[in-house]
Amino acid sequence: MWERNYVAEVGAENARLLATESRTAWLASEYRPKDLGEGRIGLSELALGASRELGEEEDGAITEDAEGLRIWVGDDAYELLVQP
């Protein structure tokens, strides 16, 4: 089965924070965001689902609206793009 992956350019410090300190960083590996290097974070479909469960005030929260799919760190939102 083909699984989509999602990538966002969040900056090196935010990528590290999401991959190591967010609430989802403590879950099983398939549910964690991955620091891809060069300031990018990657999420599998399972990780995206886990991040959707976060409260809007938590780093790594996901929103989806007319502006697209976004991941939040503090007050900043970063667009998540589908990567094959």
MOPAC internal coordinates of N, CA, C and O (Angstrom, degrees):
PM7 1SCF
backbone

  N    0.0000 0     0.00 0     0.00 0    0    0    0
  C    1.4508 1     0.00 0     0.00 0    1    0    0
  C    1.5315 1   109.44 1     0.00 0    2    1    0
  O    1.2310 1   121.00 1   -43.54 1    3    2    1
  N    1.3012 1   115.69 1   136.46 1    3    2    1
  C    1.4645 1   121.41 1  -179.91 1    5    3    2
  C    1.5113 1   109.21 1   -82.30 1    6    5    3
  O    1.2310 1   120.75 1   -50.93 1    7    6    5
  N    1.3049 1   116.18 1   129.07 1    7    6    5
  C    1.4588 1   121.11 1   178.59 1    9    7    6
  C    1.5129 1   109.21 1  -113.69 1   10    9    7
  O    1.2310 1   121.20 1   -46.73 1   11   10    9
  N    1.3139 1   115.32 1   133.27 1   11   10    9
  C    1.4648 1   119.88 1   176.33 1   13   11   10
  C    1.5134 1   109.94 1   -78.13 1   14   13   11
  O    1.2310 1   121.25 1   -31.23 1   15   14   13
  N    1.3135 1   115.21 1   148.77 1   15   14   13
  C    1.4551 1   122.79 1   172.58 1   17   15   14
  C    1.5100 1   107.56 1  -121.10 1   18   17   15
  O    1.2310 1   120.84 1   -30.53 1   19   18   17
  N    1.3039 1   116.00 1   149.47 1   19   18   17
  C    1.4535 1   122.43 1  -177.43 1   21   19   18
  C    1.5171 1   108.33 1  -121.03 1   22   21   19
  O    1.2310 1   120.66 1   -42.59 1   23   22   21
  N    1.3256 1   116.35 1   137.41 1   23   22   21
  C    1.4613 1   121.90 1  -177.28 1   25   23   22
  C    1.5258 1   109.09 1  -130.35 1   26   25   23
  O    1.2310 1   121.35 1   -39.78 1   27   26   25
  N    1.3353 1   115.02 1   140.22 1   27   26   25
  C    1.4653 1   121.01 1   175.08 1   29   27   26
  C    1.5187 1   109.07 1  -135.02 1   30   29   27
  O    1.2310 1   121.08 1   -36.71 1   31   30   29
  N    1.3226 1   115.54 1   143.29 1   31   30   29
  C    1.4685 1   122.07 1   173.60 1   33   31   30
  C    1.5237 1   106.37 1   -89.15 1   34   33   31
  O    1.2310 1   120.35 1   -72.95 1   35   34   33
  N    1.3328 1   116.93 1   107.05 1   35   34   33
  C    1.4640 1   121.21 1  -174.50 1   37   35   34
  C    1.5232 1   113.36 1  -117.87 1   38   37   35
  O    1.2310 1   120.10 1   174.24 1   39   38   37
  N    1.3164 1   117.42 1    -5.76 1   39   38   37
  C    1.4621 1   121.58 1  -174.76 1   41   39   38
  C    1.5212 1   110.35 1    92.64 1   42   41   39
  O    1.2310 1   120.63 1   -28.18 1   43   42   41
  N    1.3101 1   116.40 1   151.82 1   43   42   41
  C    1.4689 1   121.73 1  -173.74 1   45   43   42
  C    1.5234 1   112.98 1   -60.32 1   46   45   43
  O    1.2310 1   120.15 1   134.54 1   47   46   45
  N    1.3206 1   117.32 1   -45.46 1   47   46   45
  C    1.4697 1   120.07 1  -177.83 1   49   47   46
  C    1.5281 1   111.09 1   -65.64 1   50   49   47
  O    1.2310 1   119.88 1   137.55 1   51   50   49
  N    1.3217 1   117.83 1   -42.45 1   51   50   49
  C    1.4641 1   120.82 1   179.04 1   53   51   50
  C    1.5295 1   111.60 1   -67.44 1   54   53   51
  O    1.2310 1   120.05 1   142.42 1   55   54   53
  N    1.3204 1   117.51 1   -37.58 1   55   54   53
  C    1.4642 1   120.75 1   177.57 1   57   55   54
  C    1.5224 1   109.89 1   -62.18 1   58   57   55
  O    1.2310 1   120.39 1   135.81 1   59   58   57
  N    1.3241 1   116.86 1   -44.19 1   59   58   57
  C    1.4686 1   120.77 1   177.78 1   61   59   58
  C    1.5201 1   110.56 1   -62.32 1   62   61   59
  O    1.2310 1   120.34 1   134.91 1   63   62   61
  N    1.3317 1   116.96 1   -45.09 1   63   62   61
  C    1.4609 1   121.39 1  -179.65 1   65   63   62
  C    1.5257 1   110.80 1   -60.12 1   66   65   63
  O    1.2310 1   120.03 1   131.80 1   67   66   65
  N    1.3248 1   117.54 1   -48.20 1   67   66   65
  C    1.4626 1   120.58 1  -178.43 1   69   67   66
  C    1.5215 1   111.73 1   -63.75 1   70   69   67
  O    1.2310 1   120.05 1   142.16 1   71   70   69
  N    1.3160 1   117.51 1   -37.84 1   71   70   69
  C    1.4605 1   121.71 1  -176.83 1   73   71   70
  C    1.5264 1   113.35 1   -79.06 1   74   73   71
  O    1.2310 1   119.89 1   158.00 1   75   74   73
  N    1.3275 1   117.82 1   -22.00 1   75   74   73
  C    1.4700 1   118.89 1  -173.89 1   77   75   74
  C    1.5251 1   115.14 1  -123.31 1   78   77   75
  O    1.2310 1   119.56 1   158.86 1   79   78   77
  N    1.3435 1   118.44 1   -21.14 1   79   78   77
  C    1.4605 1   119.17 1  -173.37 1   81   79   78
  C    1.5252 1   115.24 1  -124.01 1   82   81   79
  O    1.2310 1   119.73 1   168.15 1   83   82   81
  N    1.3288 1   118.13 1   -11.85 1   83   82   81
  C    1.4653 1   119.22 1   179.55 1   85   83   82
  C    1.5307 1   108.80 1   -70.81 1   86   85   83
  O    1.2310 1   120.47 1   -14.87 1   87   86   85
  N    1.3142 1   116.70 1   165.13 1   87   86   85
  C    1.4689 1   119.84 1  -179.35 1   89   87   86
  C    1.5200 1   110.80 1   -62.34 1   90   89   87
  O    1.2310 1   119.39 1   145.02 1   91   90   89
  N    1.3255 1   118.77 1   -34.98 1   91   90   89
  C    1.4594 1   121.27 1  -179.86 1   93   91   90
  C    1.5338 1   112.42 1   -73.71 1   94   93   91
  O    1.2310 1   119.71 1   163.51 1   95   94   93
  N    1.3208 1   118.16 1   -16.49 1   95   94   93
  C    1.4674 1   121.53 1   179.05 1   97   95   94
  C    1.5282 1   111.49 1   -65.68 1   98   97   95
  O    1.2310 1   119.90 1   163.89 1   99   98   97
  N    1.3151 1   117.80 1   -16.11 1   99   98   97
  C    1.4601 1   122.13 1  -177.41 1  101   99   98
  C    1.5230 1   112.58 1   -96.28 1  102  101   99
  O    1.2310 1   120.29 1   178.98 1  103  102  101
  N    1.3203 1   117.05 1    -1.02 1  103  102  101
  C    1.4592 1   121.16 1  -179.57 1  105  103  102
  C    1.5266 1   110.61 1   -82.12 1  106  105  103
  O    1.2310 1   120.72 1    -3.74 1  107  106  105
  N    1.3307 1   116.23 1   176.26 1  107  106  105
  C    1.4675 1   121.05 1   174.54 1  109  107  106
  C    1.5300 1   108.68 1   -56.60 1  110  109  107
  O    1.2310 1   120.46 1   -27.55 1  111  110  109
  N    1.3095 1   116.72 1   152.45 1  111  110  109
  C    1.4676 1   121.33 1  -170.59 1  113  111  110
  C    1.5205 1   113.72 1   -55.02 1  114  113  111
  O    1.2310 1   119.41 1   144.23 1  115  114  113
  N    1.3272 1   118.74 1   -35.77 1  115  114  113
  C    1.4674 1   119.66 1  -178.08 1  117  115  114
  C    1.5280 1   113.13 1   -69.56 1  118  117  115
  O    1.2310 1   119.99 1   166.68 1  119  118  117
  N    1.3388 1   117.62 1   -13.32 1  119  118  117
  C    1.4588 1   122.27 1   179.97 1  121  119  118
  C    1.5287 1   113.31 1  -103.37 1  122  121  119
  O    1.2310 1   120.32 1  -179.23 1  123  122  121
  N    1.3164 1   116.99 1     0.77 1  123  122  121
  C    1.4729 1   121.78 1  -176.26 1  125  123  122
  C    1.5204 1   112.21 1   -93.84 1  126  125  123
  O    1.2310 1   120.40 1   -33.81 1  127  126  125
  N    1.3433 1   116.84 1   146.19 1  127  126  125
  C    1.4695 1   119.70 1   167.85 1  129  127  126
  C    1.5320 1   108.72 1   -70.26 1  130  129  127
  O    1.2310 1   120.51 1   -32.38 1  131  130  129
  N    1.3051 1   116.64 1   147.62 1  131  130  129
  C    1.4723 1   121.97 1  -179.07 1  133  131  130
  C    1.5204 1   110.13 1  -114.00 1  134  133  131
  O    1.2310 1   120.79 1   -48.44 1  135  134  133
  N    1.3247 1   116.10 1   131.56 1  135  134  133
  C    1.4598 1   121.66 1   172.90 1  137  135  134
  C    1.5263 1   106.58 1   -77.28 1  138  137  135
  O    1.2310 1   120.36 1   -67.13 1  139  138  137
  N    1.3249 1   116.92 1   112.87 1  139  138  137
  C    1.4597 1   122.33 1  -177.37 1  141  139  138
  C    1.5265 1   113.06 1   -89.65 1  142  141  139
  O    1.2310 1   120.48 1   178.44 1  143  142  141
  N    1.3290 1   116.68 1    -1.56 1  143  142  141
  C    1.4534 1   120.47 1  -176.33 1  145  143  142
  C    1.5164 1   110.68 1    86.09 1  146  145  143
  O    1.2310 1   120.72 1   -14.47 1  147  146  145
  N    1.3020 1   116.23 1   165.53 1  147  146  145
  C    1.4628 1   123.18 1   178.63 1  149  147  146
  C    1.5265 1   113.24 1    54.60 1  150  149  147
  O    1.2310 1   120.87 1  -149.08 1  151  150  149
  N    1.3504 1   115.94 1    30.92 1  151  150  149
  C    1.4617 1   120.61 1   176.24 1  153  151  150
  C    1.5073 1   115.46 1    77.62 1  154  153  151
  O    1.2310 1   120.40 1  -162.22 1  155  154  153
  N    1.3418 1   116.84 1    17.78 1  155  154  153
  C    1.4576 1   120.38 1  -178.85 1  157  155  154
  C    1.5265 1   110.32 1  -111.13 1  158  157  155
  O    1.2310 1   121.28 1   -34.74 1  159  158  157
  N    1.3313 1   115.16 1   145.26 1  159  158  157
  C    1.4568 1   121.83 1   175.47 1  161  159  158
  C    1.5259 1   107.68 1  -118.65 1  162  161  159
  O    1.2310 1   120.35 1   -37.77 1  163  162  161
  N    1.3210 1   116.93 1   142.23 1  163  162  161
  C    1.4554 1   121.70 1   178.95 1  165  163  162
  C    1.5143 1   110.95 1  -121.67 1  166  165  163
  O    1.2310 1   120.84 1   -38.13 1  167  166  165
  N    1.3131 1   116.00 1   141.87 1  167  166  165
  C    1.4597 1   122.15 1   177.13 1  169  167  166
  C    1.5210 1   109.23 1  -131.64 1  170  169  167
  O    1.2310 1   120.76 1   -46.99 1  171  170  169
  N    1.3206 1   116.15 1   133.01 1  171  170  169
  C    1.4617 1   120.93 1   170.98 1  173  171  170
  C    1.5243 1   107.25 1   -77.03 1  174  173  171
  O    1.2310 1   120.23 1    -4.81 1  175  174  173
  N    1.3286 1   117.16 1   175.19 1  175  174  173
  C    1.4619 1   119.56 1   176.09 1  177  175  174
  C    1.5208 1   110.84 1   -61.20 1  178  177  175
  O    1.2310 1   120.24 1   141.74 1  179  178  177
  N    1.3412 1   117.14 1   -38.26 1  179  178  177
  C    1.4684 1   120.33 1   178.15 1  181  179  178
  C    1.5271 1   111.14 1   -65.74 1  182  181  179
  O    1.2310 1   120.36 1   137.91 1  183  182  181
  N    1.3237 1   116.92 1   -42.09 1  183  182  181
  C    1.4703 1   120.26 1   178.71 1  185  183  182
  C    1.5261 1   110.62 1   -66.11 1  186  185  183
  O    1.2310 1   120.33 1   142.19 1  187  186  185
  N    1.3209 1   116.98 1   -37.81 1  187  186  185
  C    1.4580 1   120.71 1   177.11 1  189  187  186
  C    1.5266 1   109.81 1   -61.37 1  190  189  187
  O    1.2310 1   120.28 1   135.10 1  191  190  189
  N    1.3263 1   117.07 1   -44.90 1  191  190  189
  C    1.4588 1   120.97 1   178.37 1  193  191  190
  C    1.5122 1   112.12 1   -60.76 1  194  193  191
  O    1.2310 1   120.28 1   137.57 1  195  194  193
  N    1.3350 1   117.08 1   -42.43 1  195  194  193
  C    1.4693 1   120.45 1   178.53 1  197  195  194
  C    1.5221 1   110.62 1   -64.26 1  198  197  195
  O    1.2310 1   120.15 1   139.46 1  199  198  197
  N    1.3249 1   117.31 1   -40.54 1  199  198  197
  C    1.4654 1   120.87 1  -179.32 1  201  199  198
  C    1.5204 1   111.73 1   -68.33 1  202  201  199
  O    1.2310 1   120.30 1   151.88 1  203  202  201
  N    1.3210 1   117.02 1   -28.12 1  203  202  201
  C    1.4695 1   120.55 1   176.99 1  205  203  202
  C    1.5317 1   111.48 1   -65.03 1  206  205  203
  O    1.2310 1   120.35 1   158.53 1  207  206  205
  N    1.3235 1   116.95 1   -21.47 1  207  206  205
  C    1.4669 1   121.32 1  -179.58 1  209  207  206
  C    1.5325 1   112.78 1   -80.73 1  210  209  207
  O    1.2310 1   120.12 1   167.78 1  211  210  209
  N    1.3170 1   117.37 1   -12.22 1  211  210  209
  C    1.4605 1   120.60 1   180.00 1  213  211  210
  C    1.5199 1   110.88 1   -70.23 1  214  213  211
  O    1.2310 1   120.97 1   -30.34 1  215  214  213
  N    1.3178 1   115.74 1   149.66 1  215  214  213
  C    1.4532 1   120.63 1   174.68 1  217  215  214
  C    1.5184 1   110.23 1   -71.36 1  218  217  215
  O    1.2310 1   120.61 1   -25.96 1  219  218  217
  N    1.3222 1   116.44 1   154.04 1  219  218  217
  C    1.4719 1   120.29 1  -174.94 1  221  219  218
  C    1.5219 1   113.24 1   -61.59 1  222  221  219
  O    1.2310 1   119.48 1   160.60 1  223  222  221
  N    1.3179 1   118.60 1   -19.40 1  223  222  221
  C    1.4630 1   120.93 1   179.56 1  225  223  222
  C    1.5271 1   112.48 1   -87.68 1  226  225  223
  O    1.2310 1   119.71 1   175.30 1  227  226  225
  N    1.3293 1   118.17 1    -4.70 1  227  226  225
  C    1.4588 1   121.69 1  -176.92 1  229  227  226
  C    1.5270 1   111.37 1   -92.78 1  230  229  227
  O    1.2310 1   120.93 1   -38.70 1  231  230  229
  N    1.3368 1   115.84 1   141.30 1  231  230  229
  C    1.4631 1   120.25 1   174.40 1  233  231  230
  C    1.5220 1   108.94 1   -61.82 1  234  233  231
  O    1.2310 1   120.94 1   -47.32 1  235  234  233
  N    1.3263 1   115.81 1   132.68 1  235  234  233
  C    1.4514 1   121.57 1  -179.54 1  237  235  234
  C    1.5140 1   113.99 1    97.72 1  238  237  235
  O    1.2310 1   120.34 1   179.18 1  239  238  237
  N    1.3321 1   116.95 1    -0.82 1  239  238  237
  C    1.4631 1   119.88 1   178.10 1  241  239  238
  C    1.5255 1   109.68 1   -62.47 1  242  241  239
  O    1.2310 1   120.85 1   -32.32 1  243  242  241
  N    1.3208 1   115.99 1   147.68 1  243  242  241
  C    1.4615 1   123.12 1  -178.53 1  245  243  242
  C    1.5229 1   109.01 1  -112.40 1  246  245  243
  O    1.2310 1   120.75 1   -43.62 1  247  246  245
  N    1.3152 1   116.17 1   136.38 1  247  246  245
  C    1.4663 1   120.79 1   171.06 1  249  247  246
  C    1.5234 1   108.12 1  -128.15 1  250  249  247
  O    1.2310 1   121.61 1   -26.74 1  251  250  249
  N    1.3223 1   114.52 1   153.26 1  251  250  249
  C    1.4540 1   120.42 1   175.81 1  253  251  250
  C    1.5191 1   107.58 1  -140.97 1  254  253  251
  O    1.2310 1   121.25 1   -58.01 1  255  254  253
  N    1.3289 1   115.21 1   121.99 1  255  254  253
  C    1.4567 1   120.68 1  -179.57 1  257  255  254
  C    1.5274 1   108.34 1  -150.24 1  258  257  255
  O    1.2310 1   120.27 1    18.02 1  259  258  257
  N    1.3002 1   117.10 1  -161.98 1  259  258  257
  C    1.4633 1   121.42 1  -178.58 1  261  259  258
  C    1.5279 1   112.20 1   -59.43 1  262  261  259
  O    1.2310 1   120.22 1   155.05 1  263  262  261
  N    1.3292 1   117.18 1   -24.95 1  263  262  261
  C    1.4711 1   121.02 1   179.48 1  265  263  262
  C    1.5227 1   112.48 1   -84.61 1  266  265  263
  O    1.2310 1   119.54 1   175.07 1  267  266  265
  N    1.3286 1   118.47 1    -4.93 1  267  266  265
  C    1.4508 1   122.00 1   176.94 1  269  267  266
  C    1.5164 1   113.00 1   111.72 1  270  269  267
  O    1.2310 1   121.61 1    10.12 1  271  270  269
  N    1.3168 1   114.53 1  -169.88 1  271  270  269
  C    1.4542 1   124.08 1  -179.64 1  273  271  270
  C    1.5172 1   107.76 1   -90.85 1  274  273  271
  O    1.2310 1   120.59 1   -54.40 1  275  274  273
  N    1.3471 1   116.48 1   125.60 1  275  274  273
  C    1.4689 1   119.97 1  -175.83 1  277  275  274
  C    1.5199 1   111.20 1  -135.67 1  278  277  275
  O    1.2310 1   121.08 1   -29.53 1  279  278  277
  N    1.3247 1   115.54 1   150.47 1  279  278  277
  C    1.4539 1   123.10 1   172.91 1  281  279  278
  C    1.5261 1   107.29 1  -112.66 1  282  281  279
  O    1.2310 1   120.78 1   -39.64 1  283  282  281
  N    1.3143 1   116.12 1   140.36 1  283  282  281
  C    1.4669 1   121.66 1  -174.30 1  285  283  282
  C    1.5250 1   111.67 1  -110.16 1  286  285  283
  O    1.2310 1   121.70 1   -40.07 1  287  286  285
  N    1.3235 1   114.35 1   139.93 1  287  286  285
  C    1.4685 1   122.70 1   169.68 1  289  287  286
  C    1.5191 1   104.95 1  -132.66 1  290  289  287
  O    1.2310 1   121.02 1   -66.90 1  291  290  289
  N    1.3298 1   115.65 1   113.10 1  291  290  289
  C    1.4624 1   119.28 1  -173.79 1  293  291  290
  C    1.5114 1   109.54 1    60.76 1  294  293  291
  O    1.2310 1   120.29 1    50.47 1  295  294  293
  N    1.3261 1   117.05 1  -129.53 1  295  294  293
  C    1.4594 1   121.93 1  -179.87 1  297  295  294
  C    1.5306 1   113.02 1   -93.96 1  298  297  295
  O    1.2310 1   120.41 1  -173.62 1  299  298  297
  N    1.3193 1   116.81 1     6.38 1  299  298  297
  C    1.4707 1   120.90 1  -176.51 1  301  299  298
  C    1.5262 1   111.08 1  -105.96 1  302  301  299
  O    1.2310 1   121.31 1   -44.85 1  303  302  301
  N    1.3367 1   115.11 1   135.15 1  303  302  301
  C    1.4622 1   121.84 1   177.89 1  305  303  302
  C    1.5233 1   109.15 1  -110.32 1  306  305  303
  O    1.2310 1   121.57 1   -37.25 1  307  306  305
  N    1.3482 1   114.61 1   142.75 1  307  306  305
  C    1.4587 1   121.55 1  -178.79 1  309  307  306
  C    1.5195 1   108.19 1  -128.31 1  310  309  307
  O    1.2310 1   121.10 1   -47.10 1  311  310  309
  N    1.3320 1   115.49 1   132.90 1  311  310  309
  C    1.4577 1   120.73 1  -177.66 1  313  311  310
  C    1.5196 1   111.37 1   -69.36 1  314  313  311
  O    1.2310 1   120.80 1   -48.83 1  315  314  313
  N    1.3185 1   116.08 1   131.17 1  315  314  313
  C    1.4691 1   122.54 1   174.31 1  317  315  314
  C    1.5175 1   108.07 1   -95.72 1  318  317  315
  O    1.2310 1   120.86 1   -51.20 1  319  318  317
  N    1.3125 1   115.97 1   128.80 1  319  318  317
  C    1.4591 1   122.07 1  -179.53 1  321  319  318
  C    1.5220 1   109.05 1  -114.65 1  322  321  319
  O    1.2310 1   120.50 1   -37.14 1  323  322  321
  N    1.3150 1   116.65 1   142.86 1  323  322  321
  C    1.4629 1   121.68 1   177.67 1  325  323  322
  C    1.5205 1   109.47 1   -73.96 1  326  325  323
  O    1.2310 1   120.99 1   -48.46 1  327  326  325
  N    1.3243 1   115.71 1   131.54 1  327  326  325
  C    1.4603 1   122.07 1   176.84 1  329  327  326
  C    1.5241 1   107.99 1  -120.31 1  330  329  327
  O    1.2310 1   119.34 1   -52.16 1  331  330  329
  N    1.3152 1   118.86 1   127.84 1  331  330  329
  C    1.4758 1   120.20 1   179.49 1  333  331  330
  C    1.5170 1   111.47 1   -68.61 1  334  333  331
  O    1.2310 1   120.10 1   180.00 1  335  334  333

